[in-house]
Amino acid sequence: MKIFIFAVFVIALVAYVVYYVVTSTDVLKFPLLPAYLSPVAPTGSSGNNPPPVSPSGSSVPRTPSAPPPQPSAPTPTPPQGFTQADLSPFYGKVRMSSVTPPSYYSGGGNFTIRADSSLSGPADVDGWRLKGNRYEVRIEAASPSMTVGPVNQSALILRPGEELIVYGATSNYIAQIRNVHLNKCTGYLNETYKLSPRIPEQCPRPDRSQYMTFSGGCQSYLYSLGTCDTPTPVKINELSYDSACRAFLDILNHDSCYRRYRSDADFLQSGWRVWLINSLQFDVNHDRLLLFDRQGLVVDEYVY
């Protein structure tokens, strides 16, 4: 009996020593449960996971994830018969917005080129070509010796959002000028150059406070004038008895308007008008038109 009690005592003592060594030292640490019985954190609960620890014991900051890649701009599709290498830097940014074929009988015709507002800067379209199936035309500015104010400019600079309309000559009209860069005052030029078609008339109208002290006859005549109308020499002579009226009538013209308003932020307007010395020879029924820049690269295609 004493031996049995002694054996139990020894076993208990050994068990206590083993327990003490395992729980109070790092020498014999090992998992007390199999791995498949150990508790596992639920997947996706990253907020409960402790941050990684460096060898020194300090927390290592998590590396932020990279932002998702941005989609690249779509590759433009070249017109039939051309490759990507044939496309101009202006392709998709300067477009042909309309075409009017020439007439069987009188010729003429016109086409419009428009610069998108997304264009990063102005485009000089002088020397660009428009080629049809059997005919082509070159867009050309005037020579420097011909330049007079907004008329006959030697460079055709198309700003973002502007348009350039090119008119072919007709059998009953040949333009006296080559081009006009539209502004607040160019409407006065319709009568000076007998332009056909007429360019927009958006001249600033005189305010009544400027002439309400003039004679009744002068005021009536000023009321009758349309936007951008220039007083005729005959009418100016008729009203010459009113010196203030006469002086006022003398400034209702393009040059005086230009000097007064040229510094306005909105002085330049919707673009250009260009007249050719010949009619357009594109097909009167259907044609494929290709616009090329000065380097011979494709800018746009228009089929009608």
Protein Blocks (a to p, Z undefined) as FASTA:
>chain_A
ZZmmmmmmmmmmmmmmmmmmmmmccklgccfbdfklpccddehilmlpccdddfkopacd
ddddddddddddddddddehiafklpcfkgokaccfbdcdddfklgnoiddddddfklmb
dcdfehiacddfkbccddddddfklpghjgopabdcddehiacddddddfkbccfbfbdc
ddfklmmmmmmnopacddddfbdcddfklmmmmcfklmmmmmmpcghiacdfklmmmmmm
pmmlmmmmmmmcfklmmmmmmmpmklpccbpadddfbdcfbdfkbccdddddfkopafbd
cdZZ
